[in-house]
């Protein structure tokens, strides 16, 4: 198979897939890397074909996100389940479209500690706050964001608070539930300029 016989768009997608693989410490380009790169092109035919087939294209683009979870007890275990084909932020009526799923997960134990879960996407860092109500969960997310910027990025806490007022977005994660979740979203373009 000759690489030069592929379209320019596919060649670019292949290069982007290689970058995704390398960026995720993967020694091989796997199907999810290529699919993510093709979907990310937006103006190619892949997204429209998948959408016409009923695929949640936005969900495909979430592949490769990194989730950091605090571990509170020695020898802790991990469980996963309850996948959804479609679900909104806020989960207005308490559910989404349930589906079967296959996931590939890789675990590393990292040095240091974090108090709340974090989600790293290519575009942003999400810090999850919790509480018995949305106000408390939002305050928790903001406080954890301030601590992240101060402890890990060397900012003064007041400056971090002001920065989050300018660039931090709050998104309802789970509602209505006994424990509410709110995500503080900080653009990585901003974080990259710190320290």
C-alpha positions as CSV (number, residue, x, y, z in Angstrom):
1,X,0.0,0.0,0.0
2,X,1.5,3.4,-1.0
3,X,0.9,6.2,1.4
4,X,1.1,8.8,-1.4
5,X,-2.0,7.3,-3.0
6,X,-4.2,8.4,-0.1
7,X,-5.9,11.8,-0.2
8,X,-4.2,14.8,1.4
9,X,-6.9,14.9,4.1
10,X,-6.3,11.2,5.0
11,X,-2.5,11.8,5.1
12,X,-3.1,14.7,7.5
13,X,-5.5,12.6,9.6
14,X,-2.8,9.8,9.7
15,X,-0.2,12.3,10.9
16,X,-2.7,13.7,13.5
17,X,-3.4,10.1,14.7
18,X,0.3,9.5,15.1
19,X,0.5,12.6,17.3
20,X,-2.4,11.4,19.4
21,X,-0.8,8.0,19.9
22,X,2.6,9.5,20.9
23,X,0.8,12.1,23.1
24,X,-0.9,9.3,25.0
25,X,2.3,7.3,25.4
26,X,1.0,4.6,22.9
27,X,3.7,3.0,20.8
28,X,1.2,2.1,18.0
29,X,-1.4,4.0,16.0
30,X,-4.7,2.3,17.0
31,X,-8.1,2.6,15.3
32,X,-9.4,5.1,18.0
33,X,-6.5,7.4,17.2
34,X,-7.3,7.4,13.5
35,X,-11.0,7.7,14.0
36,X,-10.5,10.7,16.4
37,X,-8.2,12.4,13.9
38,X,-10.7,11.9,11.0
39,X,-13.6,13.1,13.2
40,X,-11.6,16.2,14.3
41,X,-11.2,17.3,10.7
42,X,-14.8,18.4,10.8
43,X,-15.0,19.3,7.2
44,X,-14.2,15.8,5.9
45,X,-16.9,13.2,5.2
46,X,-16.3,11.1,8.3
47,X,-18.3,13.2,10.7
48,X,-21.3,13.5,8.4
49,X,-21.3,9.8,7.5
50,X,-21.2,8.8,11.2
51,X,-23.9,11.4,12.2
52,X,-26.2,10.0,9.4
53,X,-25.7,6.5,10.9
54,X,-26.9,7.8,14.3
55,X,-23.4,7.9,15.9
56,X,-22.9,10.5,18.7
57,X,-19.9,12.2,17.0
58,X,-19.2,14.4,20.0
59,X,-18.9,11.3,22.2
60,X,-16.3,9.9,19.8
61,X,-14.2,13.0,20.2
62,X,-14.0,12.4,24.0
63,X,-11.9,9.3,23.4
64,X,-8.4,9.7,24.9
65,X,-9.3,11.9,27.8
66,X,-7.3,11.4,30.9
67,X,-9.1,11.0,34.2
68,X,-7.2,11.5,37.5
69,X,-8.9,10.1,40.5
70,X,-7.9,10.5,44.2
71,X,-7.2,7.3,46.1
72,X,-8.2,7.5,49.7
73,X,-7.4,4.0,51.0
74,X,-4.4,1.6,50.4
75,X,-5.2,-1.2,48.0
76,X,-8.2,0.7,46.5
77,X,-10.1,-1.0,43.7
78,X,-11.7,0.5,40.6
79,X,-15.1,-0.2,39.0
80,X,-16.7,1.2,35.9
81,X,-20.1,0.9,34.4
82,X,-23.3,2.6,33.3
83,X,-22.3,3.8,29.8
84,X,-24.6,6.1,27.9
85,X,-24.8,6.7,24.1
86,X,-26.3,10.2,24.8
87,X,-26.5,12.1,28.1
88,X,-26.6,15.8,28.9
89,X,-24.6,17.8,31.4
90,X,-27.0,18.2,34.3
91,X,-28.9,14.9,33.5
92,X,-32.3,16.7,33.9
93,X,-34.5,13.6,34.4
94,X,-31.8,11.4,36.0
95,X,-30.9,9.3,33.0
96,X,-29.6,9.1,29.4
97,X,-29.7,6.6,26.6
98,X,-28.2,3.5,28.2
99,X,-26.0,1.3,25.9
100,X,-23.4,-1.5,25.9
101,X,-19.8,-0.3,25.6
102,X,-16.3,-1.7,25.4
103,X,-13.6,0.5,27.0
104,X,-9.8,0.3,27.0
105,X,-8.4,1.6,30.2
106,X,-4.9,2.1,31.4
107,X,-4.0,2.8,35.0
108,X,-0.9,4.5,36.5
109,X,-0.4,5.4,40.1
110,X,1.0,8.9,40.1
111,X,3.0,10.5,42.9
112,X,1.4,13.3,44.9
113,X,-2.2,13.7,46.0
114,X,-5.3,15.4,44.7
115,X,-8.5,16.0,46.6
116,X,-11.0,15.8,43.8
117,X,-11.3,14.0,40.4
118,X,-9.8,15.8,37.4
119,X,-10.5,15.3,33.7
120,X,-7.9,16.3,31.2
121,X,-9.2,16.8,27.6
122,X,-7.1,18.2,24.7
123,X,-8.7,21.6,25.3
124,X,-9.2,21.9,29.0
125,X,-8.7,20.7,32.6
126,X,-11.9,19.9,34.4
127,X,-11.9,19.9,38.2
128,X,-14.9,18.2,39.8
129,X,-16.5,19.6,43.0
130,X,-19.1,17.9,45.1
131,X,-21.7,19.0,47.7
132,X,-25.2,18.4,49.0
133,X,-26.4,21.3,46.7
134,X,-25.2,23.0,43.6
135,X,-23.9,26.1,45.4
136,X,-21.7,24.0,47.7
137,X,-20.5,21.8,44.7
138,X,-19.6,24.9,42.7
139,X,-17.8,26.5,45.7
140,X,-15.9,23.2,46.1
141,X,-14.9,23.1,42.5
142,X,-13.7,26.7,42.6
143,X,-11.7,26.1,45.8
144,X,-10.0,23.1,44.3
145,X,-9.2,25.2,41.2
146,X,-7.6,27.8,43.3
147,X,-5.5,25.2,45.1
148,X,-4.5,23.6,41.8
149,X,-3.3,27.0,40.4
150,X,-1.6,27.9,43.6
151,X,0.1,24.6,44.5
152,X,0.8,23.2,41.1
153,X,1.2,26.3,39.0
154,X,2.8,28.7,41.5
155,X,0.1,31.4,41.5
156,X,-0.9,33.5,44.4
157,X,-4.3,32.3,45.7
158,X,-6.0,35.7,45.2
159,X,-4.7,35.9,41.6
160,X,-5.9,32.3,41.0
161,X,-9.3,33.3,42.2
162,X,-9.4,36.3,39.9
163,X,-8.1,34.3,37.0
164,X,-10.9,31.7,37.5
165,X,-13.5,34.5,37.5
166,X,-12.2,35.4,34.0
167,X,-11.6,32.1,32.3
168,X,-13.1,29.3,34.5
169,X,-16.5,27.9,33.4
170,X,-18.8,26.0,35.8
171,X,-20.9,23.2,34.4
172,X,-23.5,21.1,36.3
173,X,-22.3,17.5,36.2
174,X,-25.0,15.6,38.0
175,X,-28.4,16.7,39.0
176,X,-30.8,15.8,40.7
177,X,-28.8,13.4,42.9
178,X,-28.2,13.2,46.7
179,X,-24.6,14.4,46.0
180,X,-24.3,17.2,43.4
181,X,-21.4,17.5,41.0
182,X,-20.1,20.6,39.3
183,X,-17.1,20.8,37.0
184,X,-14.8,23.8,36.8
185,X,-13.4,24.0,33.3
186,X,-10.0,25.8,32.8
187,X,-8.7,26.2,29.2
188,X,-5.4,24.4,28.7
189,X,-4.2,27.4,26.6
190,X,-4.3,29.5,29.8
191,X,-2.8,26.8,32.0
192,X,0.1,26.4,29.5
193,X,1.1,30.0,30.0
194,X,1.6,29.5,33.8
195,X,5.0,28.7,35.2
